[in-house]
């Protein structure tokens, strides 16, 4: 039996962007939104084109491919980290603010962490962050060797903290996840885990406010690194 055209299911057409409105800035805005929503694994040229409401080839008219867009996204996101123009009277405070800026970037845009740690090249903005941190550490009185070691330690702590925070937040987004974690900790036998069982409320409080926990650890780390200056 034939089906009349009027009975055929209708497919809603894809909404297209107005002609001549596509530009690099709009593409990067869409790429960041896509990465934040779906993660770096789901980032493809086709997915980006669908996000923009254009044909895939339209994106290629502004960027040569996914790698070039990924580099441009990383550059744009790193540009949001405020860097002091020069070392002031309190380089330790300025260093703290730079570290906080990097941490906020990675927690607000988790995909940036993956982009910056998996790309083989570093852009000018990444180099600027490294240069400014090293300058502030040297201005704080550290030797060249100690400044480099301190920079690596601060970045390891910052990247690790951001990764831990974002992954934990993703897991706890599941319905009832927090309650399950609390119940598991409350059920721990005190005779086997005496220290942990006695500190469950404090542990959960520290884990719940990831930003405050990062700042606490950062202050301890900076104090230790600069203690002998």
N, C-alpha and C positions, 0 to 999 in steps of 0.2 A: 504494500500500500504506500503510495507516495504521500509525502508530507508537504503541505502548502508552505510557501515562503513565509506566510504570516505566523505559522506555528513553529518555525525554526527558532531555537534559543538565540537571543541577541547577546553579542559580546560588547561590553562597554569599551569604547575606544580609549586608547591610552592618551592621557592629557599631555599635550605637547606644549613646550615652552614657546612663547611668542618669538617670531623670527627676529634674528639679529640681536637677541638679548643675552646670548651665551658669551661668557668671557672668563678669563682665568680665575678671577676672584670668586665668581659664582660657582665655578667648578670646584675650587678648593673648599668653599663653604659646604657644598654638598658632600664632598669627600669626607670632611671632618664629621659631619652629621651621620653619615653612613658608618664610618669607623666606630664612632661612639655608640651607635645603636647595635650594630651587628658584629663588631670586632674585625680585626685585620684578616682573619681567615676568610671572611665573607666578602672582602673587598676585591671586586673585579671591575673591569672596564664596563662590562654589560650592566652590572648592578648599579654602578655610578650613573650610567646613561639613563637607566630607569628612574633613579632618584631625581635626575634633572628633567625627565620627560622629553628626552631627545634621542636621536639615533646614536648608536655607539660611535660611528665615524665622525659625528659632530664634535665629540670630545677629543678625538685624535687631531682635529684641526688646531687645537690649542696646546696639547701635550703629546709627546711621542709615545707615551705608554704609561703603564701602571707604576713603574719604578720612578719615572720622572715626577709623577703626581705625588707618590709617597715621599720623595725627597722634599718637594715643595710644601707638603702638609707639615712635615717635621720642622722645616724652617719657620713656617708661619707660627706653629705652636710654641717653638722655642723663643720666638720673638716676644711672646707674652711675658717671659721672665724678665722682670725689671733688674737691670744691672746698674750699680753706681757708676757714674761717669769717671770718677777717680777715687782713690783711697782717701777717706776722710779721717777724722780724729779718732773714730771708733771702728777700726776694720773688723773687729770681732762681731759687732752688731750687724755690720753690713754683710758679712759672711753668713751670718744666721739668716738674714732676709733672703739672700740668694738661694740658700738651701731650702728654705720654706717655699720659695717660688717654684723651684724644681719639683718639690714634693706635691704642691698643689697642681701643677701641670700634669703630672703622672696620675694623680688620683682623679682629677676632673676629666682627663682624656686618657683612659687606660691604654687605648690603642697606640698612643704616642710612645709609650714605653717600649712596645714591641717594635715599632718602626725605627726607633733610635738605637735599639740594641741589636737589631738584626741586619740593618743596612751596613754595607762594607765601607761606605764613605761617610764622613762627617761634613756638614755644611758650615758656613761661616758663623751661624748663630750658635751652634754647638761649640765651636772653637772659642767663640767669645765668652761663653759661660765658663769654660775651663780656664781660659786666660785670666778672667776676672777673679775667679776663686783663688788661683795661684798667686795673683798679685796681692789679694787681701791677706792670704796666709803669710806671704813674705813681709807685708807691712805690719803684721802682728808680731814679727820678730823671729819667725822660724827660719832655720837654715834652708838652703835649697833642697837638700835631701828630705828634711822633715816636712817641708811644705808640700812636696810631691806625695809623700806617704800620707799626709793628713788629707790632701785632696781626694786621693783614692779611697781612703777610709770613709770620708763624708759621703762620697757618691755611692759607695757600696751600701752604706746604711740607708741613704735616702731612697735609692732604687729598690732595695730589699723591703723597706718599710712600705713603700707605695704598692709594690707587688703583693705583699701580704695583705694589706688593707683592701685592695680592690678585689682580690680573689675571695677573701673572707666575706666581704659585703655581697658578692655574687652568690655565694653559698647560702648566706643567711636570708637572702631574698625569698627563698623557698618557704612556702607556707608551713608554719610550725617549727621551723629550723631552730630558732632561738630557744623555744621551749624544750626541744629535744636535747640541745646542748646542755641547758641548765639541769634538766632531769638526770642526764648522764653523770654530770659532775656531782650533783647532790647524792647520787647513789654510790659514789666511790667509798669503799671501806676505809674508815679512818685508821684502822690498825695497820693497813698495808700502805696507804698513802697519807700519812699524818699531816705533813706540811701542806699538801695540796688541798686536802679535805677541809683544813681549818681556814683556808684563804680563798675559798670559792667566790664569795661576794666581791672581794677586792680584785680577784683575777678577772671576773666578768666586767667589772667597772672599767678596768684598764683596757680591756679588749674592745669594749663598746665604743669608747671615744678614741678612735684611731688617730685623729689629728692631734689631740692633746697628748697622747702617748708618744707620738713622733716628736713633738716639741720637747717633751721631758727628756727623751733619750738624746735628742740633738744637743740640748744644753749640757747634759752630762759629758757627751763626747767632746764638745768644744772646750769645756772646762778642763778635761783631761789632756787634750791635745795642746792647749795653750798654757798649761800649768807651769811649765818650766821656763816660759819666756820672761 
